[in-house]
Amino acid sequence: MDTETIIRVRNLTTAYGGNVVLDDLSFDVQRGQTFIILGGSGCGKSTLMKHMIGLYKPVSGQILIGDTDIVTAKGRQRKDLLRRFGVMYQGGALFGSMTVHENIRLVLEEFTDLSRDAMDVICRIRLNLVGLGDAGQKFPSELSGGMQKRAAVARAMALDPAIIFLDEPSAGLDPITAADFDQLINRLAKTLRITFVVVTHELASIYTIADHVIMLDKVTKKIIAQGMPQDLRDHSDNPWVRHFFNREPSEERKKN
């Protein structure tokens, strides 16, 4: 595992309509890690990811990708920064009126001056990497849910990014398809040294792909645990954390 820090979040506070969602978060993501953001429903997992990719502005704090703060980056600097990462949104978010190939090429048309032939070569390479070499001319509606998510990963890789953000990648998938998708993440992380930042609460996936996790808490609005999931499951001094990783009801629910 590389030890270079690729993302630094410092003193991040986020809010919607004056209601604080995340309070004073600080953490690092190392190059080559599969870094998991997890926690109970409503704890701010997706909110954190949306701030990390620059969709929302925080109340305060920094989100440094390399040496550049996505919170303050503007113009050409911001566009260059956006090229450094790709995003797979929950459900894939492919454009239904375009073929899979066209969905990937759209990213290249937006961010590069490559020839059409070069773009088409890159599209085919990305689709082969995710096991969809024969699906380029199909529309998203012709693909299964798992294939749509693989196509979305191919699109996220269009610009050969150092980082890929995945929002609930296992949501809506059957156990076998979810396990196959986990293996895809592991393979891409190992062979291409991609850093993955993954929002999920699926324990099977967490145990399979995670190099490091942070757990958010809805009540305190802070990080209440971080480390390897197996260590947190067996050794955390926080009962709620242990219940989460062991898939047990809380003590309060056991009494009811």
CORPE-V230395 format. One record per residue. N is the residue number from 1. RES is the residue in three letters. OMEGA is omega in degrees with one decimal (NA if undefined). D_LAST is the distance of its C-alpha to the last C-alpha in Angstrom with 1 decimal. Layout:
N,RES,OMEGA,D_LAST  N,RES,OMEGA,D_LAST
//
This chain:
1,MET,175.2,44.9  2,ASP,179.1,46.9  3,THR,177.9,46.3  4,GLU,176.6,47.6  5,THR,-177.5,45.2  6,ILE,176.0,45.3  7,ILE,174.8,42.7  8,ARG,173.8,42.1  9,VAL,-174.4,39.5  10,ARG,171.7,40.1  11,ASN,-175.2,38.2  12,LEU,173.5,36.9  13,THR,-179.5,35.2  14,THR,179.8,34.3  15,ALA,171.5,33.4  16,TYR,177.8,33.3  17,GLY,179.6,34.7  18,GLY,178.8,34.4  19,ASN,-179.2,30.8  20,VAL,178.3,30.6  21,VAL,179.1,28.8  22,LEU,-171.3,30.1  23,ASP,169.0,31.5  24,ASP,178.8,34.4  25,LEU,173.0,33.8  26,SER,176.4,36.4  27,PHE,179.0,36.7  28,ASP,171.6,39.4  29,VAL,-178.7,39.7  30,GLN,178.6,42.4  31,ARG,177.7,44.9  32,GLY,178.5,44.0  33,GLN,158.8,40.2  34,THR,-169.0,37.5  35,PHE,-173.3,35.3  36,ILE,171.2,31.7  37,ILE,-175.5,29.8  38,LEU,-179.8,26.0  39,GLY,-179.7,22.7  40,GLY,179.5,19.7  41,SER,176.4,20.4  42,GLY,-177.4,22.5  43,CYS,177.4,23.6  44,GLY,-178.6,27.2  45,LYS,-178.6,28.2  46,SER,175.7,30.6  47,THR,179.0,31.7  48,LEU,-179.4,32.9  49,MET,-179.1,34.8  50,LYS,174.3,36.5  51,HIS,-178.6,37.7  52,MET,178.7,38.9  53,ILE,172.1,41.0  54,GLY,178.3,42.4  55,LEU,-178.9,41.0  56,TYR,175.5,39.7  57,LYS,178.3,41.1  58,PRO,171.9,38.9  59,VAL,178.6,39.0  60,SER,176.6,40.4  61,GLY,-178.1,40.9  62,GLN,170.4,42.8  63,ILE,-175.1,42.2  64,LEU,171.4,45.1  65,ILE,-165.0,46.0  66,GLY,179.0,48.8  67,ASP,-174.6,50.6  68,THR,-179.9,50.0  69,ASP,-178.7,47.3  70,ILE,179.9,46.0  71,VAL,-174.1,45.1  72,THR,-177.1,48.7  73,ALA,-179.3,50.6  74,LYS,172.6,52.9  75,GLY,-176.5,55.5  76,ARG,179.6,56.9  77,GLN,179.3,54.7  78,ARG,179.7,51.5  79,LYS,177.3,52.8  80,ASP,179.4,53.7  81,LEU,-179.8,50.3  82,LEU,178.1,48.6  83,ARG,-175.6,50.7  84,ARG,179.5,49.1  85,PHE,173.7,45.7  86,GLY,-176.3,44.5  87,VAL,167.5,41.2  88,MET,-179.2,39.3  89,TYR,179.2,37.1  90,GLN,-178.0,34.0  91,GLY,177.4,35.5  92,GLY,178.0,38.9  93,ALA,174.7,40.3  94,LEU,176.6,43.7  95,PHE,-172.7,46.3  96,GLY,-178.6,46.4  97,SER,-179.9,50.1  98,MET,171.7,51.2  99,THR,177.0,51.5  100,VAL,178.3,49.5  101,HIS,-179.1,52.8  102,GLU,176.4,53.4  103,ASN,179.9,49.9  104,ILE,-177.8,50.7  105,ARG,179.8,54.3  106,LEU,177.9,53.1  107,VAL,179.9,51.8  108,LEU,178.3,55.1  109,GLU,-178.5,57.1  110,GLU,-168.2,55.2  111,PHE,-177.4,55.5  112,THR,174.6,58.7  113,ASP,-178.5,62.3  114,LEU,175.1,62.4  115,SER,178.9,64.5  116,ARG,179.6,62.9  117,ASP,179.3,63.9  118,ALA,177.6,62.2  119,MET,-178.2,59.0  120,ASP,177.0,59.0  121,VAL,179.9,59.4  122,ILE,178.5,56.5  123,CYS,-179.4,54.3  124,ARG,179.2,55.2  125,ILE,-178.7,54.5  126,ARG,179.2,51.0  127,LEU,177.0,50.2  128,ASN,-179.4,51.5  129,LEU,-178.8,49.3  130,VAL,176.7,46.1  131,GLY,-179.5,47.5  132,LEU,-176.0,48.5  133,GLY,-178.1,52.3  134,ASP,-172.2,53.0  135,ALA,-172.5,50.6  136,GLY,-175.8,52.5  137,GLN,177.0,54.1  138,LYS,174.6,50.9  139,PHE,-178.8,48.9  140,PRO,-178.9,45.2  141,SER,179.5,44.5  142,GLU,-176.9,46.2  143,LEU,172.6,43.9  144,SER,178.9,40.5  145,GLY,178.5,37.5  146,GLY,178.2,38.1  147,MET,176.7,41.8  148,GLN,179.9,41.2  149,LYS,175.0,39.3  150,ARG,177.4,42.0  151,ALA,178.3,44.6  152,ALA,175.2,42.7  153,VAL,177.1,42.9  154,ALA,177.2,46.6  155,ARG,179.2,47.0  156,ALA,-180.0,45.2  157,MET,-171.4,47.7  158,ALA,-175.3,50.7  159,LEU,-179.8,52.1  160,ASP,-174.4,51.3  161,PRO,175.0,48.8  162,ALA,-174.3,47.7  163,ILE,171.2,44.0  164,ILE,176.2,41.9  165,PHE,179.1,38.6  166,LEU,-179.8,36.1  167,ASP,178.6,33.3  168,GLU,-174.8,30.6  169,PRO,-178.1,33.2  170,SER,-176.4,30.9  171,ALA,176.4,29.2  172,GLY,-179.5,30.0  173,LEU,174.2,31.7  174,ASP,-173.8,31.2  175,PRO,-178.3,30.6  176,ILE,178.7,34.3  177,THR,177.4,35.5  178,ALA,178.9,33.1  179,ALA,176.3,34.3  180,ASP,-179.9,37.8  181,PHE,175.7,37.2  182,ASP,179.6,35.9  183,GLN,175.5,39.1  184,LEU,178.7,41.1  185,ILE,-179.9,39.6  186,ASN,-178.7,40.4  187,ARG,179.7,43.9  188,LEU,178.6,44.7  189,ALA,-176.5,43.5  190,LYS,-173.1,45.6  191,THR,-176.2,48.7  192,LEU,-179.3,49.0  193,ARG,176.2,47.2  194,ILE,171.4,45.2  195,THR,178.3,42.5  196,PHE,170.0,39.3  197,VAL,-168.3,36.7  198,VAL,171.1,33.6  199,VAL,179.3,30.6  200,THR,169.8,27.9  201,HIS,-179.3,24.3  202,GLU,-173.9,25.3  203,LEU,-178.7,24.7  204,ALA,178.3,27.4  205,SER,-178.9,29.9  206,ILE,-179.4,29.1  207,TYR,-176.3,29.8  208,THR,-169.0,32.9  209,ILE,-167.3,34.6  210,ALA,164.3,33.5  211,ASP,-179.4,35.9  212,HIS,177.6,33.9  213,VAL,165.0,30.6  214,ILE,179.6,29.4  215,MET,177.9,25.8  216,LEU,-178.5,25.3  217,ASP,-176.9,22.6  218,LYS,-175.7,21.8  219,VAL,-177.6,21.1  220,THR,-178.5,24.1  221,LYS,-177.1,26.2  222,LYS,171.3,27.7  223,ILE,-178.5,28.0  224,ILE,177.6,25.5  225,ALA,172.8,26.7  226,GLN,-178.4,29.8  227,GLY,175.5,31.6  228,MET,-176.0,31.4  229,PRO,179.9,28.1  230,GLN,178.7,28.6  231,ASP,179.1,29.1  232,LEU,178.2,26.1  233,ARG,-171.7,23.9  234,ASP,-168.2,25.3  235,HIS,-179.2,26.4  236,SER,176.9,24.7  237,ASP,177.7,23.8  238,ASN,-177.5,21.0  239,PRO,-178.5,17.6  240,TRP,178.1,16.7  241,VAL,178.8,20.0  242,ARG,178.0,19.5  243,HIS,-178.7,16.2  244,PHE,-174.4,18.2  245,PHE,175.7,21.2  246,ASN,-179.8,19.5  247,ARG,179.6,17.3  248,GLU,172.7,14.1  249,PRO,177.0,10.6  250,SER,179.3,10.3  251,GLU,-179.8,9.1  252,GLU,-178.7,7.0  253,ARG,178.9,5.2  254,LYS,-177.7,5.5  255,LYS,-175.9,3.8  256,ASN,NA,0.0
//
